[in-house]
């Protein structure tokens, strides 16, 4: 860490910049989201900005410190570099990190390697890293978890674009200006800002709220990752990057493949593996360089440990000229810091030197929020939150209007006072989702972070150690009074135990005593607006007086205690009367004399699902976008309550647990040969033409696909199975339609016996007359996975039986 003794700091920074320009070296500063948004504009002081840079640039990976908050972010694990990143990308990145990935926090480790040695060193490092191969996780398809064969190559870029803009990616990354979504109304703050001119904004202290949020740069991902590698990375970023600055957004593998397809649509699919170098001496040289250049300080590789002894942060002299802050000497990396960043680091180091050597085992809450970029989504102490230009992408299911608090991530003000530490930890670890009406997803973080942050919030926000007996009066038998109080207003917006009146879309109240502290519950119900700005939660105790004086003599605190008592014992209590009345109305659809057909949204069949129930108690769900038979089940049909009454209800589900999941993706495909890869999503190739009902009410679905018109009739047989009859007709008499393939079955360990294809403990598919050209195709990469493919053509009828 350097600065000349006799040159003032500002003049030194200018000289460093001029020297770099004179040498023809482009200086691209590393991008750290919290620094760019706050420290660069003076929202946080230089010392905090410098501390943030010390951790995010992983300075403390070499210069150790006892300050827990300054722990290094470190770089990605490179154990799978050889099958994750192409060799040509690694070469280019090592030669110029900031040119290949603008804003990268990795320094240029080759900057001070003599030019005549640089190419050889890079070649050696790439040869060594290309030997680092780690198998990708094994993803097995099953009836409950259907996956297309080689799902990473079947991603749908259109679906990926929606995910990118709706689940939270755009909180950090730049939205696509051509994206047609984002229809939410502006927040109250954005609406206010739109009416003010710059002078008014500055005068009212709203400059930070109006300032555009800088975007975390995205490199050319198609050059860096194979499709397979990017898919698995997006599904589990923490497995590659232990620093967790890229959060886990709980994408399933199909969603990850869709997002990968969108992010790499500018380039063709790349091979999964690098060819391993056979030059053992070059590989060994790269291994030695990986240690000598201190790459091992930031990147984990088995068997390698740091060997260089460097000064601790507390021992650094900011007046030394040849270090990371200035023009580094041979063997040191170049970070490309700009003047603001250098000054911030100097301030942090000077403060550390002034305070002396002091071990701190506690996390700095403010610094942790900056490091994890929590401020990209959440506000705390009037800092952070979704940028005004990005709010429109934060939507609710079906665009139900719940105001800002129903679609934007909640503020973190007083959250340590509100949430129990146990529940807070569950939220951070991904199992505390209680807002199904929001499309944005709360990320999943590591167990280590979930153990550190909740106590830090509690310490910052709690005035004293909570104690429930001091919160509520010591009264008994309050549960019935609490149930009646909830019935008089709360149930109009909130479900309880998953049950609700029509139109209720708020948070389920059943888990409140496990989620929030009793003192916060008391204060919030006394005056909701005091604890939550612009909340839509009404006050039931205006002026401290109850709106229901006949219960518990109208005593406000006794009534709140009664509601708490009821919710603590809610599993064994009767539901409020209004919910019981709603339940007594029959919304379960029961086919009695004729089939019932309902168009709805189902998890397996998608937003264009058509569910058909039969009096024989055998039912199915069809995906009317890809004309795919998605599910089949026996027993009870479906409940129409959510479809008919709740705009943000979760997807409809079969009312039975014994459900057969049928193949993902399009059932028809045009293939060059029987063993060609099945194409990805083909929804655009289908055109749904509606359906006809016969005298018994059984539907025949009609759709067009690649020159054919298909009539598709599905009906129960013997109360146990489903029979599917397909009739294929040429759409135009003079145009010869292509020869197509029908995928009759798909899964692991399929067994073919004449015209029957079986899966153990799964679905059995039988063709009335199997084509002799039908094949049982097997995945060359995983021989357990197979597909039963049947050739079809115009003027053909196909009869398929499904048993499970």
N, C-alpha and C positions, 0 to 999 in steps of 0.2 A: 504494500500500500504506500504510494509515493507522493511526495510533493517537495520541490526544492526548498531549501531553508530560507533563501534570500528573496524568493519571488512571491509576491502576493498571490493568494489563491485564484482570484478571478483571472489575473494575467496569465497564470500558469495554464489554466484550462484553455484559454485562447491560444497559447503557444502550442499546446498539445494538438489542438484541432488543426492549426496551420501546418504543423509538421506532417500530420497524417495526410492532409490534402496535397502538400508538396510532394509526398512520396507516392501519390496516385492511389492511395488506399481509401476506399470508400468506407466511411464510418456509419454503420447502421446500428442504432441503439437497441439494446434488448427491450422487449415489451413485457412489462409487468402490470397487469390490469389495475391493481390498487394504486400503484404509483402514478400511472398515466391519468387516472380519473381524479385522484385526490391530492397526492403530494405535489404533482407538477403545477397544480393550481392553488397551492397553499391551503387546501382544506384540512390537511394534516401537516404538521411541521416537518422540517427537514430531518430531524432526528428519527421520527417514526418512519418517514419515507426511506431513510438510510437503513434502518433495522429491517424493513421489508425487503430491500434489495439484498442485504447480507444473507437472508435466508433463501430468497427466490433465485438468486444467482449461485446459490450453494457455496458461498464463500467459506462457510463454517464446515464444509466437507474437508477442507485443508487446514483452515485456521480454527482450531477448536475453541469451544466456549462452554461454560457451565450454564449459560442462559438457555433454559429449555425453549423459550420462544424463538430463539435464533437457530433452531435446528435446521439443517440444510434440506431443501426440497429434494435434492439429488435428481439424477437423470433416470431414464427408463432402464428396466432390466434388459440386458442384452443376451440373455441365455438363448433366446430364439431368433437372434438377429439374422441368421443365415436363411431361415425360411419365412422371415417376416418382411425384410427389406431387400430390394434388389441391389446387387453389387454396384451397378452404375450409379444408383442414387447415393449409396454410401460414399463412393469416390468423390462425387460432386459436393456432397455435404461437408466432408472433411476438408476439401480444398477451399471452400468458402461458405461456412454455415449461414451467415447473414444474407448471402445472395440466394441460396437455395430455400431458406426458410426465414423470411424477414421477421425480425422481432424475436428470434430464438434466444433463449437464455443460456444456451451452450456457447462457451467462448470459442474463439478460433485457436485451437491448440497447436495449429501448424504455423501460426503467424511468425514465430521466432525461430522456426526450423530453417536452417540455411536453404536457399532456393535449390541448390544442386542436390540436396538430400530429400527434398519435400515429396517429390513424386514417388520415390522409392519407399518412403515412410508410409505414405497413403496406401500404396499397393500392398504393403506388408500388413497394415491394420485391416484392410478389407479382406485380405486372404485369411487372416486369423478370425475375424468376425463371421466370415462366411462358413466357418466350421461349426459355429454355434447353432445347433439345430435342436429345437424342442417340439415334440409333437403337439399339435393343436388339441384342445379338449375333444373328447369323443362325444358327439351329440347324437343320441339315439332317438329315432322316431318311434312312436308308440301310438296306441289308440287315443290316449289322453294328450299326447304331444306329437301331433303329426308334423313331419318335416319333409319338404320335397327333397329328392335326391340332389346332392350337391347344392344345397339351398343357397350357399354363398354366391353361386353363379346365376341364381334365379331371382335376384332382388328386383323390385319394381321401383324405378326411379321416381315415378309420380307419387307413389305412396311415401317414398323416402322424403320427397320435398315437403309433403304435409307434416311428416314427423319432425323434420328439421325446424319448421316454423311454429309448431304447436306444442311440443313437449318440453321446450326450454332451451334448445340450442341457441336460439337467437338472443337470449339474455346476454351471452358473451360474444357470439360470432355475428358477423354482418348478415342481415336478411338479404334475400335475393330481391333486387328491385323489380323483377318481372313476376314475382309470385303474386297470384291473384287472390289469395286468402287474406285473412286479417281484417275482419269486419266488425270487431268490437268497438263500442262507443268509447270516446276518450275519457280518461279518468277526470275526476273533479279538478285535479291540479293541472292536467294538460288543457282542459277546457278554459281554466283561468288564464294560463300562460298565452293561449291563442288570442286573448283579448288585449294583451299588454304590449307596449312597445319596449325596446331594449332599456330605455332610461327608467321606465316604471319597474321593470323586472329587477334592475340593479337597486333601485331605491327601496323596493320591498324585500330585499334580501333573498331573491329567488333565483339568483344567477346559477347556482349549482343545479337547481331543479330543471332549469331551461337548457343547460349545457348538454350537447349530444354526448352520449357515452362512447368512448373509443372501443373499437371491436378487437377482440383477440384475433390476430391474423391466422388464416388457414393457408398452409402451403399447398402446393399441387399434390394432392393426396394420391392421385393415380400414378404419380412417379415414385412415390415413397412406399406405398403398400401394394401387395397383391390384394385382390378382392377378398380372398379367404382371410388373409391376415387382418384386413380392416374390419371385416365382419366380426371376427372374434374379439378384436380390440374394442369395438364399440359396445359389444355385449358385456365386456368386463375390463374396463380401462385400468382398474387398480391392479390387475394381474400383471400388467406391463409397467405401469407408472405408479410406484408405491407412494409418491407424493400426493396423489389424488387431486391434482389441480384440474384435471379433466374428470368430472364426476361420472358416476354410474347412474344413468337415467332409466334403469330397469327395463331395458329393451329386451324382448325375447329374440331368439336367433333369427326368426323371419323378419322382424322389424329391423334388426341390425343389418341384415342383408339388404333390405329396402333402402336404408339410410346410406349404406356403403355404395349401392348402385347410383344413388343421387349424387354423392360426393365424388364419384369417379366416372361420371357419365361422359367426361370429355376425352376419354381414352379407352382403347380396347383392353380386354382382360389380360392380365399378365400371368406368367407361370408362377407356380407356388414356391419353387425351390431355386436357389442359386447352385450352380455347379461348384462343387468343392474343389479348392485348389489342391494340387498334388505336390506342390513345391513345399516340402517340409521345412526347409531352411527359411523360406519366406514367411511361413506360418509362425515359426518360432520367433522370428524377428518381430512380427506383429504382436505376438504375445508379450515380448519384452517391452516394446514401445507402449503397449496398453498400460503397463505399470509405470514405466519411466516418465511418461507424459502425464501421469496422475489421472488418466481416464478411470482407473479403478477406484479412485476416491468418490466418484459420483455414480458409477455404474456397477451393479452387482454381476460378478461372474465367479462361478465356483472355483475354489483353489487359488484365487488371486486376492492379495491384500495390499493396502498401501505400504510403501516403503520409505517415502520421503517424510522427513520430520520438518514441519514448518512451525513458525511462531503462532501462538494462540492470538485470538483477537485482542486480548488485553495487552499483549506485548508489542503490537504493531506500532511502528513509528510513521505517522502520516507525513513526515518531512523527508522520508527517504525517496529518492528520485526514481529508482528503477524497480517499479512494482506494478501491480495490476491496474492501479488507478492512472498511471501515467503511460509512458512508452515502455512496455515490458522488456526486460532483459531476456536473453536466450534461455529457453526452457520454461518460460512463463506464458500463460494464455493471454489472448487479447479479447476483452469483453466488448469493446466498442462503445463504452459508456459516453453519454453526452454530458454537457456541463452541469445540468441540473442533477443528474444521477451521481456524478462524482462529488458534488458539493454535499448531497444528502448523505452519502456514505462517510465522508469526512466528518460530518456533524455527528453521526451515530458513533463513530470510533472515538471522537474526542469526548463525547459524553461518557462512553464506557471507560475511557482512561481517567476522567475526572472522578467517577464514582468508585474507582478502584476495583479490585478483583472481588466479585460478590456472586456467590452461587445462588441461582434462583431455580427452584423446582416447580414453580407455578407458571401456567400459560398466561400470556398477556392476551386478554379477550379481544381488545381492539386489533392487535396485530394478527391474531388468528383469523379474525373475520376478513382482514385485508389479504392474508395469505391464501385463504380458501376462496376468495372472491365472493363471499356470501352477499356482499353489497350489490352484486349484479342483479339479484332478485329481491332482496329484503332491505328494508330501511331500519335504521336504529339511530336514535338521537338525531333525527333530521338529516341523516347521511345515507346515500345510496338509493337503491330501488331500481325498478325497471326504467330504462331510459324513455323519455317522452316519445321518441320516434319508433319505439318497439312495443309500446303497450297494446297496440291494436292486434298483435299476434297472440295475446293471452286471452283465450276464449273459454267459455263454459260449454258443456255438452248441450247440443241443440240450441245454443245461444240464449239459454234461460237467463233472465235479467236478475242478477243478485247483487248488482252494484260492484264497486271496486273491490270490496272485501270478498266477493264471491268468485272473482276471476284472477286477481293479482295475488302473488305470494304474500302471506301475512307479515306484518312488521315484527321486528324482534325487540321492540321496546318492552321492558318489564317481563320478557319471556322467562327469565330465571325466577321471577316471582310468581309466574303463572303456572308453568309446567313442572310436574314432579321430575326429578332427575331420571328416574327409571323410565318414564314415558319418553322423555326427551331423547334418551339413548336409543330407544326403539325407533323413534322418528329418524334419527341420524343413520341407523343401521338398516333402514328401508322397510320396517314392518309396522310403521305408524301412520299409514295413509287413512285419513278420515274424511277426505273431501272428494268424493267420486264425481262431483259436478265440475271439477276443474280439469282441463286438458293438460296443463303444465304439470310436470312430475317433480316431486321432491326427490333429489338425488339420494343415492345410498352411499354412505361413507364407511370407512374402516372402523373396526372395533376400537382401535387405539384412539381415534379421534372422538368416537362416541363416549369413551371413558373420560376424556379430558375436558370437552367443551361444556357439558351440563353443569359440573361443579363451578366452572369459571363464570357462567351466567348466573348461577345461584348466588355466588359470592358478590357479584356486582350488583344484583338487583334486590336481594333480600336484606331487610333492615335487621331482622333477628331470626333466630332459628324457629321454624314453624312448629306449632303445637296445636293439634286439632281441638283438644278440650278447651283451649282458650279462645277458639274461634266461635263455636256455636254453643248456645245455652244447653245445659244438661237436662234435656227433656226426653221423655220416652214415648213410644208408640206414635211417632210422627208420620209413619210411612203412608197411611191412608190420606192424611191431610196433604202430604206432598203430591200424591197421585192426583188428587182433585185440583190442586193448584196448577200442576202441569197441564191438566185437561183444559184449563180456562184460557190458555193462550199459547204456551210453548209448542204444543203439538201441531199448531197451524203451520209451523215452519220446520220443526225438527222431528225426525223419526226416533223411535225408541225400540231397541232390540231388533232393528231392521224393519219394523212395522211403522206405517204412517198413514195419515189421512191423504186423500188425493191432492196432489200439488206440492206436498212438503218436500223440500230439497236441501234443507240445512244439514248440519253435522248431527250424527246420531248421539243422543244424550246418554245412552246406556253406559258408556265408559267414562263419563266425566269424572267421577271420584278417583279413577285410576290415572287420569290424564292431568288434572289440574289440582293445585293446592287449595285447601278449603278457604284460606283467608282471601285468595284471589276471587274465588267463587262468590264469597260474601260481598266483597267490594264491587265486583262487576255487576251483580244483580241490584245492588243499591243504586248504582249510577253507571250504566254501560258506557255512555259517551265520555265519561271521565277517564276511563282506562283504554278506550279504543276510539280513536278519532274517526269521525264520519261513519260510524257503524250503523247498520240498519236494524240492529237489535233495539227494540223499544224499551222504555223504562216502565216497569209495572209498579214502581213505587215513586211516583212523582212527588217531590217535596217530602219524601220520607214516609208517605202514607200509602197503604195498600189499596189497590183497586178492588180487592175482594175482602171486605171487612168481616164477612160472616165466617171466615175460616181463621181459627186461632185468634179470635178477637181483633183481627186486622194488624197484629203485631208484625212489623216488617222483618225483624231478625228471626223471630220464631218461624215465620213462613219460609224464609230462605233456608233455615235449618231443616224444616220439614222436607223441602225439595231435595236437599242433600241426602237426608236419611233415606228417602225413597230411592234415589238413584244408586246409593250404596248397596241396597238390597234388591235392585230392580229385577234380578234373575228369578227371584221367588215371589215377586209381587204381580198383581193383576195389571194389565196395561190400562192407560187412561181410557175413559169411556168413549171418547170420540174415535180413538183408534180401534177399539173393540167394535164399534158400530160399523166402521169402514171394513173391518175384517169380515163381519157377518154378511156383507154383500158378496155374492158369488161372482168372482172374476176368473175363477178357474174355468177354462173352456173344456167341456166334457162332450165329445161327439157321441150322440145317442142313436139317431136314425140315419143321419147323413154325415159325410166328412165335413170337417171344419177347416177352412183355409184362412190364415192370418199373415199379413205382411208385417214384418217387425225387424228388429236389429238383434242378431244373435252372435255370440262370440265366435262360433265355428263357421257360421254361414255368412257373416259379415252384415253390412248395413242394408243389403238388398235381399235379406232372407225371406223366404216364403215357407212357413211351417204348415204342414197338412196333417191333421189328426183324423183317425178313423174309428168307427164304433168297435171294430175288432181289437182296439187298444194296441195297434201297431202304427207308428207315426214316423215322419221324416221331415228333415229341413233341407231346402234347396237354396243354393247360392244363385240368385237370378242374375248376377253380374257375369259369372263364368259358367253358368248352367251346370253346376257341380252338385251332385248329391253329397251333402256334407255330413249329415248325422242321421241315424236311425235309432229308435228306441221303442220299448214296449211298456205298457202300463198307463200312467196318467200323462196327459198331453202338456199344455202350458198354461201359465197364469197370464192373463191379458192386462192385469192391473197397471203395470209399468208402461206398457205400450200405449194404453188408452189415456192414462191420466198424468203420468210423471214425465215431463219433458227431458229431465236429466237422469232418468232411471238407468241402472246398469243394464247390459244386454239381457234379453229374455233367455231363459234356459229351460231345457226339458225338466219336467217335474219328477224325473226318475234318475237314479244314479247309474243304472245299467244302460249306458249309451254307447253305441258303436260309432267310432269316428272313421270316416271314409276318406279316400285319398285327397290330399291337398292339390290345388292347381287345376288347370283345365283338363277335362276328361278326354278331349280330342286334340290331335296334333298332326301336322304334316311333317313327316320325317324323311330324311334322305335314305335311311335304311332302318331295319328293325332294331339295331343296336345304337342308333344315334341318341344323343342326349335329349331328354324331354325338354321342350322350350319353357322359358319362364312364363310368368303371368301373361295370359292372352285375352284379358277382358275386352280389349279394344276390338278383337276379332269376332266377338259375338254381338248379335243384335237380338234382344228379347222381343218376341212377337206376341206375347200375351199367352192366354190359356183358354181352353174350352172346357166346359163341364158337361159330362154325359148325364143321362136321366138319373143315375144314382148319385150324382154330385162329385164323381171322381174327376180330377183335372187332368187334361193333357196339355203339357207345356209345349210351346212352339218357339223355335229360335232359328236364326240363320248363322251358318259358320262356313266360311271359305267356299262359297258356291253351292252349299247344301242347305236345304231346309229340313230341320229335324223335328219330329213329333215325339215327345218324351212322356210316357205315361207310367206312373209308379203307383202300385196298389198292394195291399196286404194279401197274404196267402196263408190259410190255415191258422190265422191268429198268431203266427210266429215269425214269418219271413216277409220280405218285400220282393215283388216281381217288377222289373223295369223293362218296358217294351219301347224300343227305339225304332222309328221308321225314318229312313234317310231318302230324300228326294232331291234331284237336281233343281236348283233355283231357276236356271235358264236352260231350256231344252237343247239349245245348240252349243252350249258352252260346256265342254267336258270338265267336270269337277275333278279336283285332285284326289289321289288315293290317300286316305287318312288312316290313323291308328286310334283305337279306343283303349284307354288305360282302364282295364276292368278291376285290377287289384294292385295294391302297393303296400309294402311293409317289410319287416324283417322275418327271415326264416320261412319264406313262403314254400309250400309244397304243391306241386302240380300233378294231378292224376286225371288223365284224359281231359274232360271238359270241366273239371273242378279244381279250384285253387284255394288252398287252406292256409290259415295262419293260426298257430297254436294259441289257444285262449283269445282268439280274435275273430275276425270275420271270415266266413267261407263264401266264395263267389262261384256260381255255377252258370255256364252258358248252355242254352238248350241244344245248340249244335255248334261246337267250337270250330273255328276255321283252322284248317290244317297248317296254315302259315302263322298261327298265333305263337308267340314266344314268351318264355319266362326270362326276361332280361335281368342280369345281375350287375350291380355296381362294381366296376373294376377296382375301385379303391376300398370297397367294403362289401365283400361277397355275401354278407348276411342280408343286405338290402336288395330287394328285387321288385320288378314290376311285371304284371301279366298284360301283354300288349296284343291286341286283336286287330287285324286289318279290316277296315270297313270302306264302303263305297256307295255311290248313288244307287237307288232302287233296291236297297237292302233293308231287311228287318233283323233286329238283334234283340234277343230276350235274355235278360240277366236276372239271376236269383241271388238275393243276399240273405244269409243266415248268420246269427251271432248268439 
